[in-house]
Amino acid sequence: MGGQSSKKEELSRSGSRRGTQSTLPAVLASSNSSSSSSTSNPQPVLVSSSANSTANPARSSGIIHSSQITLNDAAPINGTVLNSTTSNTMSPPTASSLPIPHASNPTSTTTSVTNPQLIIQILSKTPADSELSPSGDIHGQYEDLLRIFDMTGYPPASNYLFLGDYVDRGKQSLETILLLLCYKVKYPENFFILRGNHESASVNRVYGFYDECKRRANLKIWKVFTDVFNCMPLAGVVAGKIFCVHGGLSPKLNTMDDIRKVARPTDIPDFGLVNDLLWSDPSEIAPEWEDNERGVSYCFGKAIVTEFLAKHDFDLVCRAHMVVEEGYEFFNDRTLVTIFSAPNYCGEFDNKGGVMSVNDELLCAFEILQPLSMVKANIKAKRKSPPLGPTKAVN
């Protein structure tokens, strides 16, 4: 499927833009546990990765490509290197081929996708080394999700880390979350998903997912998704240097063990560590911490980011949660990056979608997805263009 930009802007950790890839360290996150989980056996929610890897680039939405890494709940991690360069890729499914139940047949959905115990187990499974690609908000823009895969590669040829907010606002939240869960079930060691603030019953009941489930399926399905969302991991660390999360930092986050100790399943509380990780935002004007204009959590200033990185020996914070015009945006001298992967968000913004790639040498680049409306307009304009050069008269 066309529509992606050929632009691939690469940059160095010093912040200079250039035509060669840079040395930003890879970051990746995933669900984590060394044992199977269930609702009676909650698991930690932070995943760490080893920097000692040599594999293909990976992508994420707020998308990041990352090198082959080890994911686990404690660093350093040693794991078996997986061969993820196979060409046995999965073709993009059509909406009609996805296992979406209908009100007239509520049992028609595929068990492996809607069985919360299986999903919980997979989300909690400790993967071995694998390449990953992190990605930002999708918000039910299923067609754009497929365009992202067209641009950056389908699993398992490319590995992914998604930073949350898969549902609400867009018209095809069911297709979006089901495809992502299918890939997680199919390729649990190559495909990873974090939780966003919209993966919460109290939020998606208001912003569209609840109504979509009710209209296209039934409320039982919405409750199943709620159980699954409550088991998603909250954050991840890649190569010991990049901290990945949907929202941002928290004044309650003193050590990474604070995240590891959060037991799943859990709803998102009104305040505290879990709330902040999914809701907080960086602020150019906040000196340190101040109330967030969203009415939830905090905004944090540049000094907080600098202090956080120094304290935990990280190089970069990678997050999503905010619409940014170019698909990605740096903050605080490029020590924090926001990635947003839903172009033309809600049909109301002219923003592009961004994908951050990190290869096996820990070099990073950004790939840009143009709004589909802009792509179609360009194609239409080219078709109307007059032919180049002189034309020959026909007798």
Secondary structure, 3 states (H helix, E strand, C coil): CCCEEEEEEEECCCCCEECCCCCCCCCCCCCCCCCCCECCECCCCEEECCCCCCCCCEEEECEECEEEECCECCCCCCCCECCCCCCCCCCCCCHHHCCCCECCECCCCCHHHHCHHHHHHHHHCCCCEEEECEECECCCCHHHHHHHHHHHCCCCCCEEEECCCCCCCCCCHHHHHHHHHHHHHHCCCCEEECCCCCCCHHHHCCCCHHHHHHHHCCHHHHHHHHHHHCCCCCEEEECCCEEEECCCCCCCCCCCHHHHCCCCCCCCCCCCHHHHHHHCEECCCCCCEEECCCCCCEEECHHHHHHHHHHHCCCEEEECCCCCCCCEEEECCCCEEEEECCCCHHHCCCCCEEEEEECCCCCEEEEEECCHHHHHHHHHHHHHCCCCCCCCCCC
